[in-house]
């Protein structure tokens, strides 16, 4: 967070970067996944595994608490 504040304060924006075709494809696929609702929070994923696949155990519960 400190770095973000320093960059905002000093207007330090790095514009010398290049995106490859693979980078662009990955961004587009991620955007589509979000738009189509194929992205879940960790809690939603664990609950789905429990409900639909019958997964259970203390480790899944521990993940939910962390």
Secondary structure as UniProt FT lines:
FT   HELIX           2..10
FT   HELIX           21..35
FT   TURN            36..37
FT   HELIX           42..53
FT   HELIX           58..65
//
